[in-house]
Structures are given as structure tokens and as C-alpha cells.
């Protein structure tokens, strides 16, 4: 069951980081259909703002 707990911890960490990105990147505070959409908006934001 250690693998299950590790997977759960990884998913939780990813979820926390996705929420952080949603708070930082304009327009991501809305519900996006999937993680890929969030990552695309984040990439575009960072390219436009030279982050």
C-alpha cells in the first residue's frame, strides 16, 4: 500500500501547484476543461511577460 500512498501524495502536490498557477496566471481562475489548458495559458503568459 506504500505505492498507493505515494501516488496520493504526488496527486495532492500536483493539485496544490495547479491551484497556485490558477491564482498567479490571469484568466486561469475560471474552471478550465483540463490541465493541458492551464499549462497552455501559463506558457503563453510567461512568454508574453518574459517570466
C-alpha positions, 0 to 999 in steps of 0.5 A: 500500500506504500505505492498507493500512498505515494501516488496520493501524495504526488496527486495532492502536490500536483493539485496544490501547484495547479491551484497556485498557477490558477491564482498567479496566471490571469484568466486561469481562475475560471474552471478550465476543461483540463490541465493541458489548458492551464499549462497552455495559458501559463506558457503563453503568459510567461512568454508574453511577460518574459517570466 
